[in-house]
Amino acid sequence: MHPIVFQLGSFKLHWYGVMIALAFLAGLWTATRRARRENISAEKIADIVFWLMFGAILGARAVYVTTYWKDEFANQPLPEIFMIQHGGLVYYGGLIGATIAGMICIRWKKLPLWKTADVLAPSIALGNVFGRIGCLLNGCCYGRACSLPWAIRFPADHVTRGLPVHPTQIYDALLNFALYLGLAWLFRHKKFNGQVFATCLIGYAIFRSIVEYFRGDYPADHIHNGLTSGQLASIPIFIAGLTLAAFLSRREPKRG
């Protein structure tokens, strides 16, 4: 756990912010390369990726603040809401925010919606890889206690008190990287426009639900009938992905 890269006087550069910047750059680079295969302007994709990142951060932070308002924000100064360098981004909120921002921007740029969504979808999964590494360095989104050989320990002053815990951030990063590779392959072999984006929703929901099982940072009042808020949010995302795939497979022109 190393939340701060370096400090100069009162200025602190946080690893969380560095990882968000790397997520943006990696997403931008990979998306513009895929855009060329679809004859879509790389410049327009670059503009969309910026707003995609903005929507992701806004959505992720908004969901976190509303979810943990009573626990973390009710008695804090109002500016604490905007202190994302302290951690506190809900990833399914980021997915929803990025989707909304991306669709608005795609329409604004007059680009084909589902073809462009397929270009961007793998980059969302890749961005999540860097985001979860940021979580690991920040010490948030930690796992529950375990005695497995690959368990990790945070410092003694961490909320886990130095006990061995599941490296849930690493689980999530590895699964998102696998999702990225799968989506990148599917992009080159897709049967219809929108297939990659729909698969991204389905894959994210499944992988997120798996990792949630090992999380140890949820208060008791955020677990409902044995399911975490992340698992509950994954249900409509999974259904949306399946519905979109079924709808677009009939509506969109077949490829190849």
Phi and psi in degrees as a GROMACS rama.xvg file:
@    title "Ramachandran Plot"
@    xaxis  label "Phi"
@    yaxis  label "Psi"
@TYPE xy
-138.764  81.7584  HIS-2
-68.6989  -24.1332  PRO-3
-114.757  128.598  ILE-4
-72.3575  -54.5057  VAL-5
-159.942  166.609  PHE-6
-134.291  130.967  GLN-7
-121.503  103.243  LEU-8
64.0138  -125.181  GLY-9
-87.5535  -7.49276  SER-10
-83.654  129.677  PHE-11
-124.227  128.506  LYS-12
-98.4069  117.587  LEU-13
-94.7118  140.773  HIS-14
-60.4532  -32.2592  TRP-15
-58.3486  -45.3023  TYR-16
-66.8352  -38.0892  GLY-17
-62.2522  -42.294  VAL-18
-67.7131  -35.0186  MET-19
-64.3316  -40.7981  ILE-20
-63.8978  -42.6747  ALA-21
-65.2241  -36.2228  LEU-22
-61.4482  -42.0963  ALA-23
-63.2112  -46.9465  PHE-24
-66.0314  -42.7421  LEU-25
-65.7875  -41.7432  ALA-26
-63.9302  -41.747  GLY-27
-63.3061  -47.6971  LEU-28
-62.7836  -46.95  TRP-29
-70.9622  -36.3536  THR-30
-68.283  -39.9432  ALA-31
-67.9346  -31.3567  THR-32
-67.4139  -41.7635  ARG-33
-69.1503  -32.7732  ARG-34
-59.1636  -35.5624  ALA-35
-62.823  -31.9431  ARG-36
-68.3988  -24.1351  ARG-37
-103.425  7.96347  GLU-38
57.6597  40.3827  ASN-39
-107.143  138.317  ILE-40
-59.0712  126.049  SER-41
-63.6596  -32.8989  ALA-42
-64.7455  -41.3116  GLU-43
-67.1379  -38.799  LYS-44
-63.5036  -39.3605  ILE-45
-60.7517  -41.9833  ALA-46
-62.7517  -42.8317  ASP-47
-65.9309  -40.9249  ILE-48
-60.6325  -37.5916  VAL-49
-60.2496  -49.3539  PHE-50
-70.8092  -28.1832  TRP-51
-62.7799  -45.7726  LEU-52
-64.9597  -42.0377  MET-53
-60.2523  -46.1869  PHE-54
-63.8712  -37.3178  GLY-55
-64.6478  -46.1987  ALA-56
-66.0431  -43.8016  ILE-57
-62.2912  -46.6682  LEU-58
-65.9032  -42.0966  GLY-59
-64.7673  -40.8424  ALA-60
-72.3697  -40.1492  ARG-61
-61.2117  -43.0638  ALA-62
-67.8586  -39.6341  VAL-63
-63.3366  -46.6496  TYR-64
-63.5182  -44.2959  VAL-65
-68.3926  -33.8173  THR-66
-72.118  -40.034  THR-67
-110.926  23.8924  TYR-68
-56.6924  -50.0705  TRP-69
-66.3434  -36.6007  LYS-70
-78.0823  -35.7468  ASP-71
-124.688  -20.6629  GLU-72
-120.044  -22.139  PHE-73
-57.5064  -36.2334  ALA-74
-106.668  16.1771  ASN-75
-106.194  158.984  GLN-76
-60.1954  147.285  PRO-77
-54.9553  -39.2957  LEU-78
-59.5409  -17.8867  PRO-79
-61.3506  -24.0643  GLU-80
-58.096  -33.108  ILE-81
-95.7632  2.36858  PHE-82
-85.3483  68.4444  MET-83
-70.2731  -16.1719  ILE-84
-65.8914  -15.3342  GLN-85
-84.8255  0.337234  HIS-86
92.8777  -179.391  GLY-87
102.019  57.6863  GLY-88
-126.903  128.131  LEU-89
-94.7544  120.661  VAL-90
-70.1091  -33.6144  TYR-91
-70.9874  -27.1176  TYR-92
-66.2399  -36.9716  GLY-93
-66.3806  -38.7729  GLY-94
-63.5157  -43.8484  LEU-95
-65.8189  -44.9798  ILE-96
-63.0365  -40.9245  GLY-97
-66.0229  -39.0927  ALA-98
-63.7842  -45.7165  THR-99
-64.8884  -48.2563  ILE-100
-62.4841  -41.401  ALA-101
-63.8372  -43.4182  GLY-102
-66.7988  -39.3925  MET-103
-62.7871  -44.631  ILE-104
-69.3602  -37.0616  CYS-105
-62.8702  -42.9829  ILE-106
-64.5369  -40.4703  ARG-107
-63.2053  -38.5445  TRP-108
-81.7027  -2.42577  LYS-109
58.1871  44.6548  LYS-110
-103.149  155.625  LEU-111
-64.0008  122.984  PRO-112
-58.6489  -59.6536  LEU-113
-76.1434  -30.4315  TRP-114
-64.8646  -41.693  LYS-115
-71.0394  -36.9924  THR-116
-60.8096  -36.7654  ALA-117
-66.276  -34.8611  ASP-118
-64.2144  -39.0198  VAL-119
-85.5514  -29.1237  LEU-120
-54.9873  -48.4445  ALA-121
-60.2245  -32.8826  PRO-122
-68.2476  -28.5933  SER-123
-64.3256  -45.3292  ILE-124
-62.8722  -40.6566  ALA-125
-65.2621  -39.7492  LEU-126
-60.9266  -35.9982  GLY-127
-63.9529  -29.0822  ASN-128
-59.3384  -50.2778  VAL-129
-66.251  -36.8706  PHE-130
-60.6475  -41.6825  GLY-131
-71.5277  -31.4811  ARG-132
-63.9008  -38.8569  ILE-133
-60.241  -38.73  GLY-134
-62.6511  -41.4134  CYS-135
-61.4337  -46.9297  LEU-136
-67.7226  -27.8089  LEU-137
-85.0273  -20.4576  ASN-138
87.3322  14.1417  GLY-139
-103.201  173.286  CYS-140
56.1976  38.5784  CYS-141
-80.5651  165.729  TYR-142
-93.6972  174.206  GLY-143
-82.6283  164.131  ARG-144
-61.9763  143.024  ALA-145
-155.64  169.819  CYS-146
-120.26  23.2528  SER-147
-72.1696  154.157  LEU-148
-60.9814  -28.6475  PRO-149
-95.3343  11.826  TRP-150
-61.1807  151.508  ALA-151
-117.121  160.492  ILE-152
-123.8  134.09  ARG-153
-93.448  167.039  PHE-154
-56.2014  159.6  PRO-155
-61.6365  -27.5343  ALA-156
-85.4926  1.65044  ASP-157
-74.1431  159.76  HIS-158
-60.8971  -23.7211  VAL-159
-79.0533  -5.94554  THR-160
58.9745  29.363  ARG-161
77.9356  8.06935  GLY-162
-76.5382  151.703  LEU-163
-68.1021  133.498  PRO-164
-135.098  161.392  VAL-165
-61.3331  133.024  HIS-166
-80.22  68.8991  PRO-167
-61.7156  -31.3832  THR-168
-63.6992  -37.6588  GLN-169
-72.0425  -40.8519  ILE-170
-53.3465  -49.5004  TYR-171
-65.0029  -41.674  ASP-172
-62.9616  -43.2874  ALA-173
-66.8261  -41.7252  LEU-174
-66.7572  -39.1397  LEU-175
-67.5611  -34.3753  ASN-176
-67.7383  -39.9377  PHE-177
-62.9499  -39.787  ALA-178
-63.6317  -41.8347  LEU-179
-59.2856  -46.8879  TYR-180
-62.3702  -41.6301  LEU-181
-64.7846  -41.7179  GLY-182
-68.9292  -37.7993  LEU-183
-63.4129  -38.7646  ALA-184
-67.2237  -44.754  TRP-185
-62.3591  -34.1263  LEU-186
-57.7751  -36.0573  PHE-187
-81.9995  -11.3615  ARG-188
-128.241  14.1018  HIS-189
-65.159  151.996  LYS-190
-95.9258  -22.1814  LYS-191
-155.209  154.76  PHE-192
-66.5866  134.503  ASN-193
98.6913  -10.918  GLY-194
-64.4198  -40.1831  GLN-195
-67.274  -43.9013  VAL-196
-63.9079  -44.7297  PHE-197
-60.7113  -41.8928  ALA-198
-65.074  -34.0731  THR-199
-61.1029  -44.0675  CYS-200
-62.6811  -45.4424  LEU-201
-63.792  -48.0497  ILE-202
-63.6935  -42.3637  GLY-203
-60.301  -45.4737  TYR-204
-61.3853  -42.9869  ALA-205
-66.3367  -51.0033  ILE-206
-65.0613  -39.5634  PHE-207
-63.0478  -41.5022  ARG-208
-63.6711  -36.3969  SER-209
-64.9342  -49.3456  ILE-210
-64.9426  -35.1009  VAL-211
-58.1846  -30.1188  GLU-212
-60.3281  -28.4045  TYR-213
-98.7699  -0.941647  PHE-214
-70.5598  147.175  ARG-215
-126.888  11.8865  GLY-216
-104.216  6.64893  ASP-217
-87.0857  129.118  TYR-218
-63.6956  157.713  PRO-219
-59.5276  -33.6217  ALA-220
-78.0605  0.528085  ASP-221
-105.414  10.5679  HIS-222
-116.708  124.016  ILE-223
-123.635  117.655  HIS-224
53.6251  38.6988  ASN-225
82.7594  -0.177172  GLY-226
-111.773  137.215  LEU-227
-77.086  166.837  THR-228
-62.8168  -32.6366  SER-229
-65.3788  -40.4463  GLY-230
-68.6687  -38.3956  GLN-231
-65.2562  -39.7594  LEU-232
-69.0807  -27.007  ALA-233
-69.4756  -24.5202  SER-234
-62.9391  -54.4584  ILE-235
-66.0332  -30.0377  PRO-236
-66.0954  -41.7454  ILE-237
-63.0257  -45.5253  PHE-238
-63.8507  -40.6192  ILE-239
-61.9041  -40.9758  ALA-240
-63.9507  -44.5616  GLY-241
-64.1303  -44.0369  LEU-242
-63.5775  -43.8383  THR-243
-63.4858  -42.9034  LEU-244
-62.4428  -43.8421  ALA-245
-64.7785  -41.3987  ALA-246
-68.3519  -48.1033  PHE-247
-72.5759  -27.4946  LEU-248
-64.1907  -24.7925  SER-249
-93.3499  -30.6578  ARG-250
-90.3762  -42.7716  ARG-251
-78.8678  147.696  GLU-252
-60.1103  137.38  PRO-253
-72.0211  146.852  LYS-254
-106.362  155.941  ARG-255
